[in-house]
């Protein structure tokens, strides 16, 4: 359904990680400083920069109508349209399920 530029570092699992950050922020009622903390944590365990992750989380906020319109990817739009209403626990389960599926090579392509 959507693709990621090779070499960009972006993948569906990274999109889901950023979606989870958005859901954590939503759950905390967008606690001041939390986005920076969570984006830095993800950046430290990935090959993506803090700025890139922070911008992606901002795109999720934009798709939710919290901030002004942004240049969101098809993947971000898809996740928000189809899963944006999930609770934090459901979003965590979505990410864990996807990672487990990938680990066992049982995922269908074309989400």
Biopython code that builds the backbone (N, CA, C, O; Angstrom):
import numpy as np
from Bio.PDB.StructureBuilder import StructureBuilder

atoms = [
    (1, "UNK", "N", (0.821, -1.187, 0.000)),
    (1, "UNK", "CA", (0.000, 0.000, 0.000)),
    (1, "UNK", "C", (0.871, 1.260, 0.000)),
    (1, "UNK", "O", (0.534, 2.239, -0.667)),
    (2, "UNK", "N", (1.969, 1.249, 0.728)),
    (2, "UNK", "CA", (2.899, 2.368, 0.700)),
    (2, "UNK", "C", (4.310, 1.821, 0.823)),
    (2, "UNK", "O", (4.529, 0.718, 1.324)),
    (3, "UNK", "N", (5.249, 2.606, 0.360)),
    (3, "UNK", "CA", (6.651, 2.192, 0.377)),
    (3, "UNK", "C", (7.475, 3.253, 1.097)),
    (3, "UNK", "O", (7.036, 4.385, 1.297)),
    (4, "UNK", "N", (8.667, 2.854, 1.472)),
    (4, "UNK", "CA", (9.598, 3.751, 2.132)),
    (4, "UNK", "C", (10.858, 3.820, 1.278)),
    (4, "UNK", "O", (11.287, 2.815, 0.713)),
    (5, "UNK", "N", (11.446, 5.008, 1.185)),
    (5, "UNK", "CA", (12.671, 5.167, 0.413)),
    (5, "UNK", "C", (13.784, 4.344, 1.035)),
    (5, "UNK", "O", (14.062, 4.454, 2.229)),
    (6, "UNK", "N", (14.419, 3.517, 0.215)),
    (6, "UNK", "CA", (15.525, 2.717, 0.738)),
    (6, "UNK", "C", (16.642, 3.653, 1.178)),
    (6, "UNK", "O", (16.932, 4.652, 0.519)),
    (7, "UNK", "N", (17.246, 3.324, 2.270)),
    (7, "UNK", "CA", (18.318, 4.147, 2.807)),
    (7, "UNK", "C", (17.839, 5.292, 3.682)),
    (7, "UNK", "O", (18.653, 5.982, 4.296)),
    (8, "UNK", "N", (16.520, 5.508, 3.751)),
    (8, "UNK", "CA", (16.004, 6.618, 4.564)),
    (8, "UNK", "C", (15.969, 6.260, 6.050)),
    (8, "UNK", "O", (15.963, 7.141, 6.910)),
    (9, "UNK", "N", (15.947, 4.962, 6.338)),
    (9, "UNK", "CA", (15.822, 4.524, 7.727)),
    (9, "UNK", "C", (14.386, 4.324, 8.151)),
    (9, "UNK", "O", (14.121, 3.743, 9.204)),
    (10, "UNK", "N", (13.438, 4.808, 7.325)),
    (10, "UNK", "CA", (12.028, 4.667, 7.669)),
    (10, "UNK", "C", (11.501, 3.318, 7.209)),
    (10, "UNK", "O", (11.868, 2.810, 6.149)),
    (11, "UNK", "N", (10.637, 2.757, 8.031)),
    (11, "UNK", "CA", (9.995, 1.480, 7.760)),
    (11, "UNK", "C", (8.666, 1.477, 8.501)),
    (11, "UNK", "O", (8.388, 2.379, 9.291)),
    (12, "UNK", "N", (7.862, 0.481, 8.252)),
    (12, "UNK", "CA", (6.578, 0.425, 8.937)),
    (12, "UNK", "C", (6.764, 0.308, 10.443)),
    (12, "UNK", "O", (6.003, 0.903, 11.206)),
    (13, "UNK", "N", (7.763, -0.448, 10.881)),
    (13, "UNK", "CA", (7.948, -0.552, 12.331)),
    (13, "UNK", "C", (8.344, 0.790, 12.944)),
    (13, "UNK", "O", (7.953, 1.080, 14.075)),
    (14, "UNK", "N", (9.113, 1.620, 12.225)),
    (14, "UNK", "CA", (9.453, 2.948, 12.754)),
    (14, "UNK", "C", (8.232, 3.868, 12.737)),
    (14, "UNK", "O", (8.058, 4.684, 13.642)),
    (15, "UNK", "N", (7.392, 3.740, 11.717)),
    (15, "UNK", "CA", (6.130, 4.491, 11.703)),
    (15, "UNK", "C", (5.298, 4.123, 12.923)),
    (15, "UNK", "O", (4.741, 4.990, 13.598)),
    (16, "UNK", "N", (5.222, 2.814, 13.196)),
    (16, "UNK", "CA", (4.441, 2.348, 14.347)),
    (16, "UNK", "C", (5.054, 2.821, 15.657)),
    (16, "UNK", "O", (4.326, 3.153, 16.592)),
    (17, "UNK", "N", (6.368, 2.857, 15.739)),
    (17, "UNK", "CA", (7.043, 3.371, 16.945)),
    (17, "UNK", "C", (6.657, 4.840, 17.171)),
    (17, "UNK", "O", (6.392, 5.244, 18.303)),
    (18, "UNK", "N", (6.626, 5.630, 16.102)),
    (18, "UNK", "CA", (6.253, 7.046, 16.225)),
    (18, "UNK", "C", (4.766, 7.187, 16.535)),
    (18, "UNK", "O", (4.371, 8.084, 17.280)),
    (19, "UNK", "N", (3.943, 6.311, 15.970)),
    (19, "UNK", "CA", (2.520, 6.305, 16.293)),
    (19, "UNK", "C", (2.336, 6.027, 17.784)),
    (19, "UNK", "O", (1.493, 6.639, 18.439)),
    (20, "UNK", "N", (3.128, 5.103, 18.306)),
    (20, "UNK", "CA", (3.056, 4.786, 19.730)),
    (20, "UNK", "C", (3.472, 5.993, 20.574)),
    (20, "UNK", "O", (2.862, 6.258, 21.610)),
    (21, "UNK", "N", (4.484, 6.713, 20.150)),
    (21, "UNK", "CA", (4.861, 7.941, 20.863)),
    (21, "UNK", "C", (3.681, 8.908, 20.865)),
    (21, "UNK", "O", (3.351, 9.494, 21.896)),
    (22, "UNK", "N", (3.051, 9.071, 19.708)),
    (22, "UNK", "CA", (1.886, 9.956, 19.644)),
    (22, "UNK", "C", (0.813, 9.507, 20.636)),
    (22, "UNK", "O", (0.246, 10.334, 21.350)),
    (23, "UNK", "N", (0.530, 8.195, 20.686)),
    (23, "UNK", "CA", (-0.503, 7.688, 21.594)),
    (23, "UNK", "C", (-0.102, 7.905, 23.056)),
    (23, "UNK", "O", (-0.960, 8.176, 23.896)),
    (24, "UNK", "N", (1.188, 7.787, 23.367)),
    (24, "UNK", "CA", (1.659, 8.055, 24.733)),
    (24, "UNK", "C", (1.446, 9.533, 25.079)),
    (24, "UNK", "O", (1.037, 9.867, 26.191)),
    (25, "UNK", "N", (1.724, 10.403, 24.117)),
    (25, "UNK", "CA", (1.512, 11.837, 24.339)),
    (25, "UNK", "C", (0.037, 12.135, 24.545)),
    (25, "UNK", "O", (-0.338, 12.888, 25.444)),
    (26, "UNK", "N", (-0.787, 11.542, 23.712)),
    (26, "UNK", "CA", (-2.231, 11.719, 23.833)),
    (26, "UNK", "C", (-2.706, 11.251, 25.204)),
    (26, "UNK", "O", (-3.510, 11.920, 25.853)),
    (27, "UNK", "N", (-2.208, 10.113, 25.634)),
    (27, "UNK", "CA", (-2.590, 9.539, 26.928)),
    (27, "UNK", "C", (-2.169, 10.435, 28.092)),
    (27, "UNK", "O", (-2.860, 10.509, 29.109)),
    (28, "UNK", "N", (-1.024, 11.117, 27.935)),
    (28, "UNK", "CA", (-0.537, 12.011, 28.991)),
    (28, "UNK", "C", (-1.088, 13.424, 28.838)),
    (28, "UNK", "O", (-0.659, 14.343, 29.536)),
    (29, "UNK", "N", (-2.045, 13.595, 27.914)),
    (29, "UNK", "CA", (-2.609, 14.914, 27.613)),
    (29, "UNK", "C", (-1.518, 15.885, 27.181)),
    (29, "UNK", "O", (-1.532, 17.064, 27.535)),
    (30, "UNK", "N", (-0.564, 15.354, 26.400)),
    (30, "UNK", "CA", (0.513, 16.133, 25.803)),
    (30, "UNK", "C", (1.323, 16.893, 26.844)),
    (30, "UNK", "O", (1.557, 18.096, 26.733)),
    (31, "UNK", "N", (1.735, 16.155, 27.844)),
    (31, "UNK", "CA", (2.561, 16.681, 28.930)),
    (31, "UNK", "C", (3.790, 17.391, 28.363)),
    (31, "UNK", "O", (4.498, 16.842, 27.519)),
    (32, "UNK", "N", (4.032, 18.594, 28.826)),
    (32, "UNK", "CA", (5.148, 19.399, 28.350)),
    (32, "UNK", "C", (6.477, 18.649, 28.504)),
    (32, "UNK", "O", (6.769, 18.114, 29.573)),
    (33, "UNK", "N", (7.271, 18.611, 27.445)),
    (33, "UNK", "CA", (8.593, 17.989, 27.468)),
    (33, "UNK", "C", (8.592, 16.507, 27.171)),
    (33, "UNK", "O", (9.648, 15.925, 26.923)),
    (34, "UNK", "N", (7.425, 15.886, 27.193)),
    (34, "UNK", "CA", (7.339, 14.431, 26.994)),
    (34, "UNK", "C", (7.707, 14.033, 25.563)),
    (34, "UNK", "O", (8.373, 13.019, 25.358)),
    (35, "UNK", "N", (7.286, 14.811, 24.583)),
    (35, "UNK", "CA", (7.590, 14.476, 23.195)),
    (35, "UNK", "C", (9.096, 14.459, 22.962)),
    (35, "UNK", "O", (9.613, 13.541, 22.324)),
    (36, "UNK", "N", (9.790, 15.446, 23.463)),
    (36, "UNK", "CA", (11.244, 15.511, 23.298)),
    (36, "UNK", "C", (11.898, 14.294, 23.933)),
    (36, "UNK", "O", (12.772, 13.668, 23.333)),
    (37, "UNK", "N", (11.479, 13.962, 25.140)),
    (37, "UNK", "CA", (12.051, 12.814, 25.855)),
    (37, "UNK", "C", (11.836, 11.515, 25.067)),
    (37, "UNK", "O", (12.778, 10.750, 24.858)),
    (38, "UNK", "N", (10.610, 11.274, 24.637)),
    (38, "UNK", "CA", (10.291, 10.028, 23.938)),
    (38, "UNK", "C", (10.974, 9.944, 22.573)),
    (38, "UNK", "O", (11.421, 8.872, 22.166)),
    (39, "UNK", "N", (11.054, 11.059, 21.876)),
    (39, "UNK", "CA", (11.715, 11.067, 20.569)),
    (39, "UNK", "C", (13.221, 10.845, 20.706)),
    (39, "UNK", "O", (13.829, 10.168, 19.876)),
    (40, "UNK", "N", (13.816, 11.410, 21.742)),
    (40, "UNK", "CA", (15.249, 11.176, 21.984)),
    (40, "UNK", "C", (15.517, 9.710, 22.314)),
    (40, "UNK", "O", (16.507, 9.138, 21.859)),
    (41, "UNK", "N", (14.628, 9.103, 23.109)),
    (41, "UNK", "CA", (14.776, 7.685, 23.454)),
    (41, "UNK", "C", (14.725, 6.812, 22.206)),
    (41, "UNK", "O", (15.551, 5.913, 22.046)),
    (42, "UNK", "N", (13.767, 7.067, 21.322)),
    (42, "UNK", "CA", (13.658, 6.273, 20.101)),
    (42, "UNK", "C", (14.851, 6.517, 19.187)),
    (42, "UNK", "O", (15.375, 5.582, 18.581)),
    (43, "UNK", "N", (15.275, 7.756, 19.090)),
    (43, "UNK", "CA", (16.426, 8.081, 18.256)),
    (43, "UNK", "C", (17.681, 7.344, 18.727)),
    (43, "UNK", "O", (18.489, 6.899, 17.912)),
    (44, "UNK", "N", (17.836, 7.221, 20.034)),
    (44, "UNK", "CA", (19.038, 6.572, 20.573)),
    (44, "UNK", "C", (19.091, 5.075, 20.266)),
    (44, "UNK", "O", (20.165, 4.475, 20.305)),
    (45, "UNK", "N", (17.949, 4.473, 19.964)),
    (45, "UNK", "CA", (17.952, 3.037, 19.658)),
    (45, "UNK", "C", (17.610, 2.751, 18.189)),
    (45, "UNK", "O", (17.274, 1.623, 17.829)),
    (46, "UNK", "N", (17.701, 3.790, 17.351)),
    (46, "UNK", "CA", (17.428, 3.604, 15.929)),
    (46, "UNK", "C", (18.508, 4.323, 15.122)),
    (46, "UNK", "O", (19.418, 4.937, 15.678)),
    (47, "UNK", "N", (18.385, 4.229, 13.804)),
    (47, "UNK", "CA", (19.337, 4.955, 12.957)),
    (47, "UNK", "C", (18.730, 6.247, 12.426)),
    (47, "UNK", "O", (19.232, 6.819, 11.459)),
    (48, "UNK", "N", (17.654, 6.706, 13.053)),
    (48, "UNK", "CA", (17.007, 7.956, 12.655)),
    (48, "UNK", "C", (17.362, 9.068, 13.635)),
    (48, "UNK", "O", (17.549, 8.828, 14.828)),
    (49, "UNK", "N", (17.449, 10.266, 13.120)),
    (49, "UNK", "CA", (17.788, 11.408, 13.971)),
    (49, "UNK", "C", (16.601, 11.804, 14.837)),
    (49, "UNK", "O", (15.448, 11.508, 14.526)),
    (50, "UNK", "N", (16.917, 12.473, 15.920)),
    (50, "UNK", "CA", (15.880, 13.017, 16.790)),
    (50, "UNK", "C", (14.948, 13.923, 15.987)),
    (50, "UNK", "O", (13.728, 13.848, 16.133)),
    (51, "UNK", "N", (15.522, 14.778, 15.138)),
    (51, "UNK", "CA", (14.732, 15.730, 14.373)),
    (51, "UNK", "C", (13.732, 15.028, 13.456)),
    (51, "UNK", "O", (12.587, 15.461, 13.330)),
    (52, "UNK", "N", (14.165, 13.961, 12.829)),
    (52, "UNK", "CA", (13.298, 13.218, 11.924)),
    (52, "UNK", "C", (12.151, 12.545, 12.681)),
    (52, "UNK", "O", (11.001, 12.577, 12.242)),
    (53, "UNK", "N", (12.470, 11.951, 13.794)),
    (53, "UNK", "CA", (11.447, 11.291, 14.620)),
    (53, "UNK", "C", (10.489, 12.324, 15.195)),
    (53, "UNK", "O", (9.275, 12.115, 15.193)),
    (54, "UNK", "N", (11.017, 13.421, 15.679)),
    (54, "UNK", "CA", (10.188, 14.478, 16.247)),
    (54, "UNK", "C", (9.227, 15.044, 15.196)),
    (54, "UNK", "O", (8.065, 15.321, 15.491)),
    (55, "UNK", "N", (9.726, 15.212, 13.971)),
    (55, "UNK", "CA", (8.879, 15.708, 12.882)),
    (55, "UNK", "C", (7.776, 14.703, 12.561)),
    (55, "UNK", "O", (6.634, 15.091, 12.316)),
    (56, "UNK", "N", (8.112, 13.424, 12.562)),
    (56, "UNK", "CA", (7.105, 12.390, 12.280)),
    (56, "UNK", "C", (6.021, 12.390, 13.347)),
    (56, "UNK", "O", (4.839, 12.288, 13.022)),
    (57, "UNK", "N", (6.401, 12.502, 14.606)),
    (57, "UNK", "CA", (5.408, 12.564, 15.682)),
    (57, "UNK", "C", (4.544, 13.811, 15.489)),
    (57, "UNK", "O", (3.337, 13.781, 15.731)),
    (58, "UNK", "N", (5.162, 14.895, 15.058)),
    (58, "UNK", "CA", (4.407, 16.107, 14.752)),
    (58, "UNK", "C", (3.397, 15.880, 13.635)),
    (58, "UNK", "O", (2.308, 16.454, 13.653)),
    (59, "UNK", "N", (3.749, 15.054, 12.676)),
    (59, "UNK", "CA", (2.816, 14.732, 11.598)),
    (59, "UNK", "C", (1.602, 13.967, 12.132)),
    (59, "UNK", "O", (0.481, 14.186, 11.674)),
    (60, "UNK", "N", (1.821, 13.080, 13.091)),
    (60, "UNK", "CA", (0.693, 12.374, 13.706)),
    (60, "UNK", "C", (-0.219, 13.371, 14.427)),
    (60, "UNK", "O", (-1.444, 13.268, 14.356)),
    (61, "UNK", "N", (0.383, 14.321, 15.110)),
    (61, "UNK", "CA", (-0.405, 15.350, 15.801)),
    (61, "UNK", "C", (-1.183, 16.185, 14.791)),
    (61, "UNK", "O", (-2.328, 16.560, 15.044)),
    (62, "UNK", "N", (-0.577, 16.472, 13.672)),
    (62, "UNK", "CA", (-1.244, 17.227, 12.623)),
    (62, "UNK", "C", (-2.433, 16.447, 12.062)),
    (62, "UNK", "O", (-3.512, 17.009, 11.874)),
    (63, "UNK", "N", (-2.239, 15.179, 11.801)),
    (63, "UNK", "CA", (-3.328, 14.347, 11.276)),
    (63, "UNK", "C", (-4.479, 14.247, 12.272)),
    (63, "UNK", "O", (-5.631, 14.071, 11.876)),
    (64, "UNK", "N", (-4.173, 14.359, 13.551)),
    (64, "UNK", "CA", (-5.208, 14.318, 14.589)),
    (64, "UNK", "C", (-5.895, 15.675, 14.760)),
    (64, "UNK", "O", (-6.868, 15.789, 15.506)),
    (65, "UNK", "N", (-5.388, 16.704, 14.068)),
    (65, "UNK", "CA", (-5.984, 18.024, 14.163)),
    (65, "UNK", "C", (-5.499, 18.837, 15.353)),
    (65, "UNK", "O", (-6.090, 19.865, 15.685)),
    (66, "UNK", "N", (-4.440, 18.389, 15.991)),
    (66, "UNK", "CA", (-3.911, 19.074, 17.170)),
    (66, "UNK", "C", (-3.028, 20.251, 16.763)),
    (66, "UNK", "O", (-3.015, 21.290, 17.424)),
    (67, "UNK", "N", (-2.294, 20.074, 15.675)),
    (67, "UNK", "CA", (-1.434, 21.135, 15.158)),
    (67, "UNK", "C", (-1.844, 21.426, 13.715)),
    (67, "UNK", "O", (-2.709, 20.750, 13.158)),
    (68, "UNK", "N", (-1.227, 22.418, 13.131)),
    (68, "UNK", "CA", (-1.537, 22.792, 11.746)),
    (68, "UNK", "C", (-1.192, 21.673, 10.779)),
    (68, "UNK", "O", (-0.429, 20.762, 11.101)),
    (69, "UNK", "N", (-1.766, 21.759, 9.593)),
    (69, "UNK", "CA", (-1.533, 20.763, 8.547)),
    (69, "UNK", "C", (-0.046, 20.654, 8.248)),
    (69, "UNK", "O", (0.684, 21.644, 8.278)),
    (70, "UNK", "N", (0.389, 19.428, 7.959)),
    (70, "UNK", "CA", (1.792, 19.186, 7.633)),
    (70, "UNK", "C", (1.877, 18.281, 6.416)),
    (70, "UNK", "O", (0.859, 17.900, 5.839)),
    (71, "UNK", "N", (3.065, 17.952, 6.042)),
    (71, "UNK", "CA", (3.317, 17.100, 4.882)),
    (71, "UNK", "C", (3.458, 15.649, 5.337)),
    (71, "UNK", "O", (4.548, 15.081, 5.277)),
    (72, "UNK", "N", (2.374, 15.060, 5.785)),
    (72, "UNK", "CA", (2.392, 13.695, 6.308)),
    (72, "UNK", "C", (2.524, 12.675, 5.195)),
    (72, "UNK", "O", (2.017, 12.870, 4.090)),
    (73, "UNK", "N", (3.211, 11.586, 5.500)),
    (73, "UNK", "CA", (3.361, 10.503, 4.534)),
    (73, "UNK", "C", (2.062, 9.713, 4.407)),
    (73, "UNK", "O", (1.161, 9.833, 5.236)),
    (74, "UNK", "N", (1.985, 8.906, 3.355)),
    (74, "UNK", "CA", (0.821, 8.037, 3.178)),
    (74, "UNK", "C", (0.693, 7.077, 4.356)),
    (74, "UNK", "O", (-0.415, 6.773, 4.798)),
    (75, "UNK", "N", (1.825, 6.603, 4.859)),
    (75, "UNK", "CA", (1.805, 5.668, 5.984)),
    (75, "UNK", "C", (1.232, 6.332, 7.233)),
    (75, "UNK", "O", (0.424, 5.731, 7.942)),
    (76, "UNK", "N", (1.641, 7.555, 7.501)),
    (76, "UNK", "CA", (1.135, 8.279, 8.660)),
    (76, "UNK", "C", (-0.363, 8.506, 8.537)),
    (76, "UNK", "O", (-1.113, 8.295, 9.491)),
    (77, "UNK", "N", (-0.793, 8.935, 7.363)),
    (77, "UNK", "CA", (-2.218, 9.159, 7.133)),
    (77, "UNK", "C", (-3.001, 7.863, 7.309)),
    (77, "UNK", "O", (-4.065, 7.856, 7.929)),
    (78, "UNK", "N", (-2.477, 6.770, 6.765)),
    (78, "UNK", "CA", (-3.147, 5.473, 6.861)),
    (78, "UNK", "C", (-3.291, 5.037, 8.319)),
    (78, "UNK", "O", (-4.366, 4.612, 8.741)),
    (79, "UNK", "N", (-2.219, 5.143, 9.076)),
    (79, "UNK", "CA", (-2.266, 4.729, 10.478)),
    (79, "UNK", "C", (-3.287, 5.549, 11.256)),
    (79, "UNK", "O", (-4.045, 4.999, 12.055)),
    (80, "UNK", "N", (-3.310, 6.842, 11.033)),
    (80, "UNK", "CA", (-4.262, 7.684, 11.767)),
    (80, "UNK", "C", (-5.706, 7.424, 11.338)),
    (80, "UNK", "O", (-6.608, 7.396, 12.174)),
    (81, "UNK", "N", (-5.924, 7.233, 10.038)),
    (81, "UNK", "CA", (-7.277, 6.971, 9.554)),
    (81, "UNK", "C", (-7.823, 5.643, 10.066)),
    (81, "UNK", "O", (-9.006, 5.528, 10.387)),
    (82, "UNK", "N", (-6.945, 4.638, 10.141)),
    (82, "UNK", "CA", (-7.396, 3.292, 10.475)),
    (82, "UNK", "C", (-7.201, 2.897, 11.933)),
    (82, "UNK", "O", (-7.911, 2.030, 12.443)),
    (83, "UNK", "N", (-6.241, 3.527, 12.607)),
    (83, "UNK", "CA", (-5.912, 3.117, 13.969)),
    (83, "UNK", "C", (-5.865, 4.271, 14.969)),
    (83, "UNK", "O", (-5.595, 4.056, 16.151)),
    (84, "UNK", "N", (-6.121, 5.475, 14.509)),
    (84, "UNK", "CA", (-6.019, 6.648, 15.369)),
    (84, "UNK", "C", (-6.917, 6.611, 16.597)),
    (84, "UNK", "O", (-6.609, 7.246, 17.606)),
    (85, "UNK", "N", (-8.010, 5.886, 16.526)),
    (85, "UNK", "CA", (-8.931, 5.796, 17.651)),
    (85, "UNK", "C", (-8.550, 4.766, 18.693)),
    (85, "UNK", "O", (-9.246, 4.600, 19.695)),
    (86, "UNK", "N", (-7.437, 4.067, 18.458)),
    (86, "UNK", "CA", (-6.997, 3.049, 19.418)),
    (86, "UNK", "C", (-6.558, 3.677, 20.733)),
    (86, "UNK", "O", (-6.120, 4.826, 20.788)),
    (87, "UNK", "N", (-6.688, 2.889, 21.779)),
    (87, "UNK", "CA", (-6.136, 3.288, 23.074)),
    (87, "UNK", "C", (-4.629, 3.073, 23.048)),
    (87, "UNK", "O", (-4.101, 2.458, 22.121)),
    (88, "UNK", "N", (-3.947, 3.572, 24.049)),
    (88, "UNK", "CA", (-2.505, 3.357, 24.172)),
    (88, "UNK", "C", (-2.199, 1.867, 24.245)),
    (88, "UNK", "O", (-1.275, 1.398, 23.581)),
    (89, "UNK", "N", (-2.944, 1.130, 25.025)),
    (89, "UNK", "CA", (-2.718, -0.311, 25.163)),
    (89, "UNK", "C", (-2.908, -1.030, 23.824)),
    (89, "UNK", "O", (-2.132, -1.921, 23.478)),
    (90, "UNK", "N", (-3.925, -0.646, 23.088)),
    (90, "UNK", "CA", (-4.152, -1.266, 21.776)),
    (90, "UNK", "C", (-3.017, -0.928, 20.813)),
    (90, "UNK", "O", (-2.589, -1.783, 20.038)),
    (91, "UNK", "N", (-2.526, 0.312, 20.853)),
    (91, "UNK", "CA", (-1.426, 0.720, 19.986)),
    (91, "UNK", "C", (-0.148, -0.045, 20.343)),
    (91, "UNK", "O", (0.606, -0.439, 19.454)),
    (92, "UNK", "N", (0.095, -0.252, 21.620)),
    (92, "UNK", "CA", (1.254, -1.048, 22.045)),
    (92, "UNK", "C", (1.126, -2.477, 21.516)),
    (92, "UNK", "O", (2.106, -3.063, 21.056)),
    (93, "UNK", "N", (-0.074, -3.028, 21.582)),
    (93, "UNK", "CA", (-0.318, -4.387, 21.096)),
    (93, "UNK", "C", (-0.139, -4.464, 19.581)),
    (93, "UNK", "O", (0.389, -5.451, 19.067)),
    (94, "UNK", "N", (-0.573, -3.435, 18.872)),
    (94, "UNK", "CA", (-0.399, -3.387, 17.424)),
    (94, "UNK", "C", (1.083, -3.452, 17.070)),
    (94, "UNK", "O", (1.480, -4.233, 16.205)),
    (95, "UNK", "N", (1.897, -2.643, 17.726)),
    (95, "UNK", "CA", (3.337, -2.640, 17.459)),
    (95, "UNK", "C", (3.953, -3.982, 17.830)),
    (95, "UNK", "O", (4.717, -4.546, 17.047)),
    (96, "UNK", "N", (3.636, -4.498, 19.002)),
    (96, "UNK", "CA", (4.203, -5.788, 19.423)),
    (96, "UNK", "C", (3.802, -6.904, 18.476)),
    (96, "UNK", "O", (4.621, -7.756, 18.131)),
    (97, "UNK", "N", (2.548, -6.903, 18.055)),
    (97, "UNK", "CA", (2.073, -7.921, 17.119)),
    (97, "UNK", "C", (2.783, -7.832, 15.785)),
    (97, "UNK", "O", (3.157, -8.855, 15.212)),
    (98, "UNK", "N", (2.972, -6.627, 15.285)),
    (98, "UNK", "CA", (3.669, -6.443, 14.020)),
    (98, "UNK", "C", (5.120, -6.909, 14.131)),
    (98, "UNK", "O", (5.610, -7.618, 13.252)),
    (99, "UNK", "N", (5.805, -6.519, 15.198)),
    (99, "UNK", "CA", (7.206, -6.928, 15.367)),
    (99, "UNK", "C", (7.329, -8.441, 15.501)),
    (99, "UNK", "O", (8.258, -9.036, 14.954)),
    (100, "UNK", "N", (6.408, -9.067, 16.219)),
    (100, "UNK", "CA", (6.408, -10.523, 16.357)),
    (100, "UNK", "C", (6.175, -11.186, 15.000)),
    (100, "UNK", "O", (6.829, -12.171, 14.655)),
    (101, "UNK", "N", (5.262, -10.648, 14.261)),
    (101, "UNK", "CA", (4.967, -11.152, 12.922)),
    (101, "UNK", "C", (6.211, -11.063, 12.031)),
    (101, "UNK", "O", (6.548, -12.021, 11.337)),
    (102, "UNK", "N", (6.883, -9.925, 12.052)),
    (102, "UNK", "CA", (8.091, -9.739, 11.248)),
    (102, "UNK", "C", (9.198, -10.683, 11.694)),
    (102, "UNK", "O", (9.920, -11.239, 10.866)),
    (103, "UNK", "N", (9.328, -10.859, 12.989)),
    (103, "UNK", "CA", (10.360, -11.736, 13.545)),
    (103, "UNK", "C", (10.168, -13.173, 13.063)),
    (103, "UNK", "O", (11.143, -13.892, 12.847)),
    (104, "UNK", "N", (8.932, -13.583, 12.899)),
    (104, "UNK", "CA", (8.624, -14.943, 12.491)),
    (104, "UNK", "C", (8.336, -15.056, 11.001)),
    (104, "UNK", "O", (7.905, -16.108, 10.528)),
    (105, "UNK", "N", (8.573, -13.975, 10.256)),
    (105, "UNK", "CA", (8.350, -13.948, 8.817)),
    (105, "UNK", "C", (6.962, -14.405, 8.410)),
    (105, "UNK", "O", (6.793, -15.137, 7.435)),
    (106, "UNK", "N", (5.968, -13.959, 9.175)),
    (106, "UNK", "CA", (4.603, -14.376, 8.901)),
    (106, "UNK", "C", (3.708, -13.214, 8.496)),
    (106, "UNK", "O", (2.495, -13.393, 8.384)),
    (107, "UNK", "N", (4.265, -12.035, 8.275)),
    (107, "UNK", "CA", (3.457, -10.870, 7.938)),
    (107, "UNK", "C", (3.097, -10.867, 6.463)),
    (107, "UNK", "O", (3.889, -11.258, 5.605)),
    (108, "UNK", "N", (1.896, -10.421, 6.197)),
    (108, "UNK", "CA", (1.486, -10.185, 4.829)),
    (108, "UNK", "C", (1.924, -8.789, 4.461)),
    (108, "UNK", "O", (1.865, -7.886, 5.296)),
    (109, "UNK", "N", (2.354, -8.589, 3.254)),
    (109, "UNK", "CA", (2.740, -7.245, 2.821)),
    (109, "UNK", "C", (1.512, -6.496, 2.351)),
    (109, "UNK", "O", (0.474, -7.093, 2.066)),
    (110, "UNK", "N", (1.640, -5.191, 2.274)),
    (110, "UNK", "CA", (0.578, -4.356, 1.749)),
    (110, "UNK", "C", (-0.408, -3.878, 2.784)),
    (110, "UNK", "O", (-1.598, -3.763, 2.488)),
    (111, "UNK", "N", (0.039, -3.598, 3.974)),
    (111, "UNK", "CA", (-0.861, -3.079, 5.035)),
    (111, "UNK", "C", (-1.660, -1.932, 4.513)),
    (111, "UNK", "O", (-2.469, -1.359, 5.243)),
]
sb = StructureBuilder()
sb.init_structure("model")
sb.init_model(0)
sb.init_chain("A")
sb.init_seg("    ")
for serial, (resi, resn, name, xyz) in enumerate(atoms, 1):
    if name == "N":
        sb.init_residue(resn, " ", resi, " ")
    sb.init_atom(name, np.array(xyz, "f"), 0.0, 1.0, " ", f" {name:<3s}", serial, name[0])
structure = sb.get_structure()
